[in-house]
Amino acid sequence: AESKILNAPHKLEVAWINPSGKEVKNVFSPGERIYLWAESKILNAPHKLEVAWINPSGKEVKRETFDLRGWGARETFWSELQTGRHMEGGQWKVKLLIDGRVDRALYWHLKP
């Protein structure tokens, strides 16, 4: 299941994914695993995609880097974050960077 895919003039389409098949949401409880799905548009040159997970205090807690090959086809990527009781509740941010520049930011909420 996918939530709304953000259709903007970006190189990526992005959605929150719930692998259990339950309703997709952007509010989560401690202990849940959060999945972010991204699919590139058709690219004809290589690019670097970075996914940065940032807590409500502004601290980056995880960063993943993916290589967009740019071989003329869509490419799909997943990033996940396991939440826990030790994590700060409130509004979290996920920044998506392409070639070091912010493409967009997404927000989700962790219940205290």
Secondary structure, DSSP 8 states (H G I E B T S, - for coil): -B-----SSSSEEEEEE-TT-S---SEE-TT-EEEEEEEE---SS-EEEEEEEE-TTS-EEEEEEEEE--SSS--EEEEEEE--TTS--EEEEEEEEETTEEEEEEEEEE--
